[in-house]
Amino acid sequence: MLKLAVIFLIAGLVLGALGFGGIGGAFVGIAKILFFIALALFLIFLVLGVVAGKKVKDSV
């Protein structure tokens, strides 16, 4: 998902540099949304991994 965010960011910057500000801004907005979704998923899975790790450690 971060790969898609980077692709959209680069495409948005290129489009903005070429004068397509509206479309470029939309691409940058999509990149921001994808980045924050990826960040939220990372944090959720980090917490789940820590909780699962504690359960396995306690049961051994």
MDTraj code that builds the backbone (N, CA, C; nanometers):
import mdtraj as md
import numpy as np

residues = "MET LEU LYS LEU ALA VAL ILE PHE LEU ILE ALA GLY LEU VAL LEU GLY ALA LEU GLY PHE GLY GLY ILE GLY GLY ALA PHE VAL GLY ILE ALA LYS ILE LEU PHE PHE ILE ALA LEU ALA LEU PHE LEU ILE PHE LEU VAL LEU GLY VAL VAL ALA GLY LYS LYS VAL LYS ASP SER VAL".split()
xyz = np.array([
    [0.0819, -0.1180, 0.0000],
    [0.0000, 0.0000, 0.0000],
    [0.0873, 0.1258, 0.0000],
    [0.2005, 0.1182, 0.0684],
    [0.2907, 0.2336, 0.0650],
    [0.3465, 0.2553, -0.0747],
    [0.3649, 0.1461, -0.1481],
    [0.4138, 0.1582, -0.2856],
    [0.3144, 0.2376, -0.3700],
    [0.1860, 0.2087, -0.3535],
    [0.0836, 0.2840, -0.4261],
    [0.0830, 0.4308, -0.3846],
    [0.1017, 0.4561, -0.2555],
    [0.1046, 0.5942, -0.2081],
    [0.2200, 0.6707, -0.2723],
    [0.3358, 0.6067, -0.2815],
    [0.4515, 0.6724, -0.3435],
    [0.4264, 0.6953, -0.4926],
    [0.3670, 0.5978, -0.5590],
    [0.3365, 0.6129, -0.7020],
    [0.2411, 0.7295, -0.7245],
    [0.1351, 0.7378, -0.6440],
    [0.0399, 0.8478, -0.6586],
    [0.1054, 0.9815, -0.6255],
    [0.1939, 0.9838, -0.5262],
    [0.2621, 1.1074, -0.4914],
    [0.3509, 1.1556, -0.6055],
    [0.4285, 1.0654, -0.6620],
    [0.5168, 1.1033, -0.7732],
    [0.4346, 1.1490, -0.8939],
    [0.3289, 1.0747, -0.9242],
    [0.2439, 1.1125, -1.0373],
    [0.1804, 1.2499, -1.0135],
    [0.1371, 1.2756, -0.8915],
    [0.0781, 1.4054, -0.8589],
    [0.1774, 1.5186, -0.8718],
    [0.3005, 1.4948, -0.8266],
    [0.4028, 1.5990, -0.8387],
    [0.4393, 1.6260, -0.9842],
    [0.4478, 1.5200, -1.0643],
    [0.4784, 1.5378, -1.2067],
    [0.3646, 1.6117, -1.2766],
    [0.2421, 1.5721, -1.2478],
    [0.1280, 1.6401, -1.3096],
    [0.1209, 1.7861, -1.2674],
    [0.1506, 1.8123, -1.1407],
    [0.1513, 1.9507, -1.0946],
    [0.2589, 2.0332, -1.1632],
    [0.3755, 1.9724, -1.1837],
    [0.4850, 2.0436, -1.2509],
    [0.4530, 2.0702, -1.3974],
    [0.3728, 1.9835, -1.4578],
    [0.3373, 2.0014, -1.5984],
    [0.2174, 2.0939, -1.6182],
    [0.1599, 2.1421, -1.5088],
    [0.0513, 2.2383, -1.5213],
    [-0.0874, 2.1800, -1.5007],
    [-0.0967, 2.0540, -1.4681],
    [-0.2259, 1.9909, -1.4419],
    [-0.2496, 1.9904, -1.2911],
    [-0.2727, 2.1084, -1.2357],
    [-0.2817, 2.1237, -1.0910],
    [-0.3986, 2.0515, -1.0284],
    [-0.5125, 2.0520, -1.0936],
    [-0.6305, 1.9866, -1.0358],
    [-0.6133, 1.8367, -1.0230],
    [-0.5688, 1.7757, -1.1296],
    [-0.5483, 1.6306, -1.1277],
    [-0.4306, 1.5957, -1.0371],
    [-0.3259, 1.6772, -1.0425],
    [-0.2097, 1.6540, -0.9570],
    [-0.2458, 1.6630, -0.8102],
    [-0.3272, 1.7598, -0.7746],
    [-0.3726, 1.7729, -0.6361],
    [-0.4559, 1.6550, -0.5909],
    [-0.5383, 1.6043, -0.6825],
    [-0.6185, 1.4868, -0.6499],
    [-0.5287, 1.3659, -0.6244],
    [-0.4249, 1.3505, -0.7058],
    [-0.3330, 1.2385, -0.6878],
    [-0.2583, 1.2490, -0.5553],
    [-0.2165, 1.3698, -0.5196],
    [-0.1481, 1.3895, -0.3919],
    [-0.2442, 1.3608, -0.2764],
    [-0.3699, 1.3995, -0.2900],
    [-0.4701, 1.3691, -0.1871],
    [-0.4901, 1.2198, -0.1698],
    [-0.4954, 1.1475, -0.2804],
    [-0.5078, 1.0013, -0.2739],
    [-0.3855, 0.9418, -0.2065],
    [-0.2675, 0.9951, -0.2373],
    [-0.1444, 0.9461, -0.1753],
    [-0.1476, 0.9657, -0.0241],
    [-0.1992, 1.0806, 0.0214],
    [-0.2097, 1.1061, 0.1652],
    [-0.3031, 1.0059, 0.2314],
    [-0.4169, 0.9812, 0.1675],
    [-0.5137, 0.8870, 0.2234],
    [-0.4538, 0.7477, 0.2325],
    [-0.3879, 0.7031, 0.1264],
    [-0.3257, 0.5703, 0.1274],
    [-0.2169, 0.5606, 0.2329],
    [-0.1398, 0.6676, 0.2505],
    [-0.0348, 0.6662, 0.3516],
    [-0.0940, 0.6496, 0.4915],
    [-0.1992, 0.7252, 0.5220],
    [-0.2562, 0.7168, 0.6563],
    [-0.3279, 0.5835, 0.6793],
    [-0.3860, 0.5249, 0.5756],
    [-0.4444, 0.3921, 0.5890],
    [-0.3350, 0.2901, 0.6177],
    [-0.2231, 0.2988, 0.5458],
    [-0.1115, 0.2073, 0.5683],
    [-0.0551, 0.2253, 0.7093],
    [-0.0454, 0.3494, 0.7549],
    [0.0041, 0.3763, 0.8901],
    [-0.0896, 0.3181, 0.9958],
    [-0.2192, 0.3346, 0.9765],
    [-0.3172, 0.2808, 1.0710],
    [-0.3111, 0.1282, 1.0743],
    [-0.3007, 0.0656, 0.9572],
    [-0.2900, -0.0805, 0.9532],
    [-0.1621, -0.1287, 1.0209],
    [-0.0525, -0.0572, 1.0000],
    [0.0729, -0.0933, 1.0654],
    [0.0573, -0.0908, 1.2169],
    [-0.0027, 0.0155, 1.2694],
    [-0.0187, 0.0275, 1.4136],
    [-0.1116, -0.0794, 1.4691],
    [-0.2192, -0.1107, 1.3971],
    [-0.3119, -0.2156, 1.4419],
    [-0.2411, -0.3497, 1.4474],
    [-0.1667, -0.3840, 1.3415],
    [-0.0975, -0.5122, 1.3399],
    [0.0172, -0.5162, 1.4407],
    [0.0792, -0.4025, 1.4684],
    [0.1835, -0.3969, 1.5703],
    [0.1253, -0.4295, 1.7074],
    [0.0123, -0.3678, 1.7398],
    [-0.0521, -0.3933, 1.8683],
    [-0.0980, -0.5390, 1.8766],
    [-0.1573, -0.5906, 1.7694],
    [-0.2016, -0.7297, 1.7706],
    [-0.0840, -0.8260, 1.7858],
    [0.0286, -0.7949, 1.7239],
    [0.1467, -0.8798, 1.7363],
    [0.2024, -0.8798, 1.8771],
    [0.2035, -0.7637, 1.9415],
    [0.2526, -0.7556, 2.0783],
    [0.1607, -0.8323, 2.1719],
    [0.0305, -0.8179, 2.1542],
    [-0.0656, -0.8885, 2.2394],
    [-0.0554, -1.0389, 2.2179],
    [-0.0454, -1.0835, 2.0938],
    [-0.0333, -1.2260, 2.0652],
    [0.0988, -1.2802, 2.1170],
    [0.2044, -1.2010, 2.1080],
    [0.3344, -1.2440, 2.1595],
    [0.3327, -1.2626, 2.3093],
    [0.2622, -1.1747, 2.3797],
    [0.2517, -1.1888, 2.5248],
    [0.1735, -1.3139, 2.5617],
    [0.0683, -1.3468, 2.4853],
    [-0.0112, -1.4664, 2.5149],
    [0.0713, -1.5922, 2.4951],
    [0.1512, -1.5960, 2.3882],
    [0.2342, -1.7134, 2.3613],
    [0.3416, -1.7250, 2.4690],
    [0.4020, -1.6132, 2.5070],
    [0.5074, -1.6156, 2.6082],
    [0.4526, -1.6609, 2.7435],
    [0.3317, -1.6158, 2.7794],
    [0.2720, -1.6530, 2.9066],
    [0.2316, -1.7992, 2.9114],
    [0.1933, -1.8568, 2.7984],
    [0.1455, -1.9945, 2.7983],
    [0.2602, -2.0958, 2.7984],
    [0.3817, -2.0524, 2.7662],
    [0.4944, -2.1464, 2.7610],
    [0.5560, -2.1657, 2.8941],
])
top = md.Topology()
chain = top.add_chain()
for i, resn in enumerate(residues, 1):
    res = top.add_residue(resn, chain, resSeq=i)
    for name in ("N", "CA", "C"):
        top.add_atom(name, md.element.get_by_symbol(name[0]), res)
traj = md.Trajectory(xyz[None], top)
